[in-house]
Amino acid sequence: MNQYEFIYPVIDAKRTGANIKRECRKQGFTAKRLQHSLGLGAIQSIYDWFSGRTLPSLDNLLAISRLLGISMEKLIVCREESEEEVCCQIGFFQRVFTYWKGLFRISVYCQYCR
């Protein structure tokens, strides 16, 4: 049986929003222009993304990355907390690991929570 080690990444919404905002400004995309390009009804969503209150949907993130010519991976910023804090302090992740273990009959674990 194969064993896979997986550390669950957590997106830092504030830093991701700031990164999206910075990249938009570098390329001359205002919030209004981004709203129009994405076909959004309200500009407030864009401001929420820029401030990190919310994150764009996967569809919108893909559209933004293509508009800017940047991969989605470069727009997203993960938390800088240690993997131990991210994984062990949030019980949800342990439930996800347990689910994957049962579903695929493989060992998926956090290196800190074994």
Secondary structure, 3 states (H helix, E strand, C coil): CCEEECCCCCECHHHHHHHHHHHHHHCCCCHHHHHHHHCCCCCHHHHHHHHCCCCCCHHHHHHHHHHHCCCHHHHCCECCCCHHHHHHCCHHHHHHHHHHHHHHCCEEECCCCC
